[in-house]
Amino acid sequence: MNWVDFVIIALVAVIAGLAIFAIHKSKKSGKKCIGCPDSCACSAGNCGGGCTGCKK
């Protein structure tokens, strides 16, 4: 393995770490449907994207 491989592995690890941190932060703040672009604030009762966690 050369240094390019290590840079790519480190970059993938950082991106994965940031994604896990964002999911953890969203769940800790009480969001039920973190994939919902309306953040569970839509008037239809759910986010319309197949997520059932946004029901009011």
Secondary structure as GFF3:
##gff-version 3
##sequence-region A 1 56
A	DSSP	alpha_helix	3	28	.	.	.	ID=ss1
###
